[in-house]
Amino acid sequence: MIAALALPALLAAAGEPGYTVARTSAAEQPLLAAEEAAWSGASAVEWGPAKYETRFRALWGDAGLFLRYDATDPDPWSTMTRRDDHLWEEEVVEIFLDPDGDGRDYYELEISPANVVCDLRVITPPPDMKQDFPFDLAGLQTRAVLDRDASGKTAGWTATALLPWAGLQALPTAAKVAVPPLPGDRWHFNLFRIKRPGGPKAPEKDGVFEAWSPTGAGTFHKPSAFRDMLFAGAR
């Protein structure tokens, strides 16, 4: 969560490609365990420098929206241990999810390499930033595990999440769109990664703040940079 001046907007980033979420019938646990067979039907997007590249996939099913991040990183770290700690001050992957696309009341989820979660509702983005920190998505499930190469060295980490439809129905935006969505529906969203190579002793040194859809501002909270999330499947 990086705050600075930015103006909300009602439309997804003009002319930018969105992301199509495939429908899945895979069971929850294989998806949360990041089993490749369960994720085989998901398309992927990548962003960030090669040393810290992030790969994202998503699927949707009867239970909710499944997310997966594969983060390249030789030395992931975290020290915070409590839900809703200020995880953006360390290392995280993030999603901002705005079902009705009006740039308000969107859901923010951050996951650390230690599987600590910070989630909240952003009532309004900057310049009049208002946040609902007590908001916790009901039924949220997450996992985070280290990935190792053939020699056993840490190569990165993988985070998965299940955002249940019942939890997302508690957002004010759910009064304006179908939750669960219908095939062909479009929500708005953006994806982020924070990497701090300086480690716990120097977290501000050489920080890497990467957005899948660049915001062009000193903040991730720029709804005009959000892109379409298209839910695929037969009606």
C-alpha positions as CSV (number, residue, x, y, z in Angstrom):
1,M,0.0,0.0,0.0
2,I,1.7,3.1,-1.3
3,A,-0.2,6.4,-0.9
4,A,0.2,9.4,-3.0
5,L,-2.0,11.8,-5.1
6,A,-4.0,10.1,-7.8
7,L,-7.5,10.5,-9.2
8,P,-10.0,7.7,-9.4
9,A,-11.6,6.8,-12.7
10,L,-14.6,4.8,-13.8
11,L,-13.1,3.0,-16.7
12,A,-10.4,0.4,-17.0
13,A,-7.1,1.4,-18.6
14,A,-8.0,2.4,-22.1
15,G,-6.7,0.2,-24.9
16,E,-4.8,-2.1,-22.5
17,P,-5.4,-5.8,-22.7
18,G,-7.2,-7.4,-19.8
19,Y,-7.2,-10.9,-18.3
20,T,-9.6,-13.7,-19.0
21,V,-10.3,-16.0,-16.1
22,A,-11.1,-19.5,-17.2
23,R,-13.8,-21.5,-15.4
24,T,-12.6,-24.5,-13.4
25,S,-14.2,-27.6,-11.8
26,A,-10.9,-28.5,-10.0
27,A,-11.2,-29.0,-6.2
28,E,-10.2,-26.3,-3.8
29,Q,-7.2,-28.1,-2.2
30,P,-5.2,-28.9,-5.4
31,L,-5.7,-25.3,-6.5
32,L,-4.6,-23.9,-3.1
33,A,-1.7,-26.4,-3.1
34,A,-0.6,-25.0,-6.5
35,E,-0.7,-28.4,-8.2
36,E,0.1,-27.8,-11.9
37,A,-2.6,-30.2,-13.1
38,A,-5.3,-28.1,-11.4
39,W,-3.9,-24.9,-12.9
40,S,-3.4,-26.2,-16.4
41,G,-6.4,-24.3,-17.8
42,A,-5.3,-20.9,-16.5
43,S,-3.7,-18.3,-18.7
44,A,-0.7,-16.3,-17.2
45,V,0.6,-12.8,-17.2
46,E,4.1,-11.7,-16.1
47,W,5.6,-8.4,-15.1
48,G,8.6,-7.0,-13.3
49,P,12.4,-7.3,-13.8
50,A,13.7,-10.8,-14.6
51,K,15.4,-11.2,-11.2
52,Y,12.1,-10.5,-9.5
53,E,9.6,-11.5,-12.1
54,T,6.0,-12.2,-11.0
55,R,3.7,-14.6,-12.8
56,F,-0.1,-14.5,-12.1
57,R,-2.9,-16.9,-12.9
58,A,-6.6,-17.0,-11.9
59,L,-9.5,-19.4,-12.2
60,W,-13.1,-19.2,-11.1
61,G,-15.5,-21.9,-9.9
62,D,-18.4,-22.5,-7.7
63,A,-16.5,-21.8,-4.5
64,G,-15.0,-18.4,-5.5
65,L,-12.1,-16.8,-7.3
66,F,-8.8,-18.6,-7.1
67,L,-5.5,-16.6,-7.4
68,R,-2.0,-17.8,-7.9
69,Y,1.3,-15.8,-7.9
70,D,4.7,-17.4,-8.7
71,A,7.4,-14.9,-7.6
72,T,11.0,-15.2,-8.7
73,D,13.1,-14.3,-5.7
74,P,16.4,-15.7,-4.4
75,D,15.9,-14.3,-1.0
76,P,12.3,-13.6,0.1
77,W,11.8,-12.4,3.6
78,S,9.2,-11.3,6.1
79,T,9.1,-10.5,9.8
80,M,5.4,-9.6,10.4
81,T,3.2,-12.3,11.8
82,R,-0.3,-10.8,12.4
83,R,-3.2,-10.4,10.0
84,D,-3.5,-6.8,8.8
85,D,0.0,-5.9,9.9
86,H,1.5,-3.2,7.5
87,L,2.8,-5.9,5.1
88,W,3.5,-3.3,2.3
89,E,6.4,-2.2,4.5
90,E,8.0,-5.6,3.7
91,E,7.5,-8.0,0.8
92,V,4.2,-8.9,-0.7
93,V,2.1,-9.8,-3.7
94,E,-1.1,-7.9,-4.1
95,I,-4.4,-7.6,-5.9
96,F,-6.9,-4.7,-6.0
97,L,-10.4,-6.1,-7.1
98,D,-13.1,-3.7,-8.1
99,P,-16.2,-5.6,-9.2
100,D,-18.3,-2.7,-10.4
101,G,-15.4,-0.7,-11.7
102,D,-16.3,2.6,-10.2
103,G,-13.0,3.1,-8.5
104,R,-14.5,3.0,-5.0
105,D,-15.0,0.3,-2.3
106,Y,-12.6,-2.1,-3.9
107,Y,-11.0,-5.0,-2.1
108,E,-7.2,-5.1,-1.4
109,L,-5.4,-8.3,-0.6
110,E,-1.7,-8.6,0.3
111,I,0.1,-11.9,1.0
112,S,3.6,-12.2,2.4
113,P,6.1,-15.0,1.7
114,A,5.2,-16.3,5.2
115,N,1.5,-16.5,4.3
116,V,0.6,-13.5,6.5
117,V,-2.4,-11.6,5.1
118,C,-3.4,-8.0,5.0
119,D,-6.9,-7.4,3.5
120,L,-9.2,-4.4,3.6
121,R,-11.7,-2.3,1.7
122,V,-10.5,0.9,0.0
123,I,-13.5,3.2,0.4
124,T,-11.9,6.0,-1.7
125,P,-8.4,6.2,-3.3
126,P,-6.1,9.2,-3.0
127,P,-6.3,12.2,-2.9
128,D,-9.1,11.6,-0.4
129,M,-7.8,8.2,0.9
130,K,-10.2,6.3,3.1
131,Q,-9.8,2.7,4.1
132,D,-11.7,0.1,6.1
133,F,-9.0,-1.9,7.8
134,P,-11.4,-3.9,10.0
135,F,-12.9,-5.4,6.8
136,D,-11.8,-9.1,6.5
137,L,-13.0,-11.2,3.6
138,A,-15.1,-14.0,5.1
139,G,-13.8,-17.4,4.3
140,L,-10.6,-16.2,2.7
141,Q,-8.0,-19.0,2.3
142,T,-4.3,-18.5,1.4
143,R,-1.1,-20.5,1.1
144,A,2.5,-19.4,0.6
145,V,5.5,-21.8,0.1
146,L,9.1,-21.3,-0.9
147,D,10.2,-22.7,-4.3
148,R,13.6,-24.3,-4.7
149,D,15.7,-25.1,-7.7
150,A,17.4,-28.5,-8.5
151,S,20.3,-27.7,-6.1
152,G,18.0,-26.9,-3.2
153,K,18.5,-23.2,-3.3
154,T,15.6,-20.8,-2.9
155,A,14.4,-19.7,-6.3
156,G,11.2,-17.9,-5.3
157,W,7.9,-18.4,-3.7
158,T,4.3,-19.2,-4.6
159,A,1.2,-17.8,-3.1
160,T,-2.4,-19.0,-3.7
161,A,-5.7,-17.7,-2.5
162,L,-9.4,-18.5,-2.6
163,L,-11.7,-15.4,-2.4
164,P,-15.2,-16.9,-1.7
165,W,-18.2,-15.4,-3.4
166,A,-19.9,-15.2,-0.1
167,G,-17.1,-13.0,1.3
168,L,-17.1,-10.8,-1.8
169,Q,-20.9,-10.3,-1.4
170,A,-20.1,-8.2,1.7
171,L,-18.5,-5.5,-0.5
172,P,-20.8,-2.5,-1.3
173,T,-20.1,-3.1,-5.0
174,A,-21.9,-6.4,-4.8
175,A,-25.2,-4.5,-4.8
176,K,-24.4,-3.3,-8.4
177,V,-23.1,-6.5,-10.0
178,A,-23.7,-10.2,-9.9
179,V,-21.7,-12.1,-7.3
180,P,-20.9,-14.8,-8.3
181,P,-20.3,-13.2,-11.7
182,L,-22.0,-14.5,-14.8
183,P,-19.9,-15.7,-17.8
184,G,-19.1,-12.7,-19.9
185,D,-19.1,-10.3,-16.9
186,R,-16.1,-7.9,-16.5
187,W,-14.7,-6.7,-13.2
188,H,-11.7,-4.3,-12.8
189,F,-8.5,-5.1,-11.1
190,N,-4.7,-4.6,-10.9
191,L,-1.8,-6.7,-9.6
192,F,1.3,-5.7,-7.7
193,R,4.6,-7.0,-6.2
194,I,6.8,-5.3,-3.6
195,K,10.4,-6.6,-3.3
196,R,12.8,-5.1,-0.8
197,P,16.4,-6.4,-1.5
198,G,17.8,-4.6,1.5
199,G,16.2,-7.1,3.8
200,P,14.9,-6.4,7.3
201,K,17.9,-4.3,8.2
202,A,17.4,-1.9,5.2
203,P,13.9,-2.3,3.8
204,E,13.9,1.1,2.1
205,K,17.1,0.4,0.2
206,D,16.5,-0.3,-3.6
207,G,12.9,-1.2,-3.1
208,V,11.2,-2.7,-6.2
209,F,7.5,-1.6,-6.6
210,E,6.0,-3.2,-9.7
211,A,2.5,-3.0,-11.0
212,W,1.2,-5.3,-13.8
213,S,-0.8,-2.4,-15.2
214,P,1.6,0.6,-14.6
215,T,0.0,3.5,-12.7
216,G,2.4,6.2,-13.8
217,A,2.2,7.6,-10.3
218,G,3.9,7.1,-6.9
219,T,1.0,5.0,-5.8
220,F,-0.6,1.7,-6.6
221,H,-4.0,3.2,-5.8
222,K,-4.9,4.5,-9.2
223,P,-8.2,3.0,-10.4
224,S,-7.7,4.5,-13.9
225,A,-4.9,1.9,-14.4
226,F,-7.2,-1.0,-13.5
227,R,-7.9,-3.4,-16.3
228,D,-10.7,-5.8,-17.2
229,M,-11.1,-9.2,-15.6
230,L,-13.3,-11.2,-18.0
231,F,-15.0,-14.3,-16.6
232,A,-15.1,-16.9,-19.3
233,G,-17.5,-19.8,-19.6
234,A,-20.9,-20.7,-21.1
235,R,-24.0,-19.0,-19.9
